[in-house]
Amino acid sequence: MLRCLLLVPLLLGTAWAAEPRELTWSEMIPADAPPQEQAPAPLHDLAQLGDALAAEAAPAAKQQAPSAPVVAALDGQQIKLPGYIVPLDVSEEGRVTDFLLVPYFGACIHVPPPPSNQIVHVSTELGVQVDALYQPFWVEGPLRVEASSSEIADAGYRLEASKIYPYELPAN
């Protein structure tokens, strides 16, 4: 009985450790990295969507820093990160299963793609419905510090998503 009681805190500690770390985009840039061009502020208020969509009429832009430094200490951490989905692969059912997660709407389309340390290449069997891509999402899973390249942009991080769900503004 005593052994069982001693194992309870250990098991509870393991359960709490499985909770993903809520990561911010700024934490993905090393403290000693050279200053980067200021990116647009993340658009989480969908009332501003019309302005962002108007920007899509412009020609595609070049990535700001395709080889930006990354934070090696993030490798292997279970994280939770909000962002926008830029599709790379869509299933026959209309679900995006391979995508770039970016901090602001329109990145990698007609707004200059952010530096590679502000792009996460995400793969998932879950997929996200194509018609839901104009809203921000939370993506959870193990983060890997691993460069990848696509025709859209270079990413400094990779993640195999275990959860994807809509981002909601905190209630005030």
PEFEN-V369461 format. One record per backbone hydrogen bond with DSSP energy under -1.0 kcal/mol. CO is the residue of the C=O (numbers start at 1). NH is the residue of the N-H. E is the energy in kcal/mol with one decimal. If there is no record, write none. Layout:
# PEFEN-V369461
{{CO NH E} {CO NH E}}
This chain:
# PEFEN-V369461
{{1 5 -2.1} {2 6 -2.0} {3 7 -1.6} {4 8 -1.2} {7 11 -2.7} {8 12 -2.7} {9 13 -2.5} {10 14 -1.8} {11 15 -2.0} {12 16 -2.4} {13 17 -2.0} {14 18 -1.1} {16 19 -1.3} {21 80 -2.5} {25 28 -1.5} {26 29 -1.3} {30 33 -1.8} {45 48 -2.2} {46 49 -1.4} {48 52 -1.5} {49 53 -2.6} {50 54 -1.7} {53 56 -1.3} {54 57 -1.4} {55 58 -1.5} {65 68 -1.2} {65 116 -2.8} {71 74 -1.8} {72 75 -1.8} {74 77 -2.1} {77 143 -3.0} {78 21 -3.0} {79 141 -1.9} {80 23 -2.4} {81 139 -2.1} {83 137 -3.0} {84 102 -2.4} {86 100 -2.6} {89 97 -1.8} {89 98 -1.1} {91 94 -2.0} {94 130 -2.5} {95 91 -3.5} {96 128 -1.2} {97 124 -2.3} {98 88 -2.8} {98 89 -2.0} {99 122 -3.5} {100 86 -2.5} {101 120 -2.1} {102 84 -3.1} {104 107 -1.4} {106 109 -1.9} {106 111 -1.4} {111 108 -1.0} {113 64 -2.2} {115 118 -2.4} {116 119 -1.3} {116 156 -2.8} {119 157 -1.2} {120 101 -3.2} {121 159 -2.2} {122 99 -2.7} {123 161 -2.2} {128 96 -3.4} {129 132 -2.1} {130 133 -1.3} {132 135 -1.1} {136 167 -2.4} {137 83 -2.2} {138 165 -2.0} {139 81 -2.3} {140 162 -2.8} {140 163 -1.3} {141 79 -2.8} {143 76 -3.3} {144 146 -1.3} {144 158 -2.4} {148 155 -3.0} {153 150 -1.4} {155 148 -2.3} {157 121 -2.8} {158 144 -3.0} {159 123 -2.2} {163 140 -2.7} {165 138 -3.5}}
